[in-house]
């Protein structure tokens, strides 16, 4: 949860992708470095803003809200895709995903 909150804060400062990628490069030692040190490593100059975001709690609230919504939808892991009422778990070949989306568009046009 702490890593998710830190990534949310990085995202609010425009550095989600870099922070996310750095977290995944060190999943076995996430708690060894302070979150602000990782923020500096991805080029976040405003680590004071980052630290303030970590302490405010609004990022935690956003993550908790998203987690609750996912649970209510039956999402238990990533990746999960919701195509209208269809819940798709895991990766699908691009062709199959395209087929599902095109079918959903056709169904919506028929209504």
PyMOL commands that set and color helices and strands:
alter all, ss='L'
color gray80, all
select helices_A, chain A and resi 2-12+16-25+27-32+35-41+47-56+58-73+94-110
alter helices_A, ss='H'
color red, helices_A
select strands_A, chain A and resi 80-83+86-89
alter strands_A, ss='S'
color yellow, strands_A
deselect
rebuild
show_as cartoon
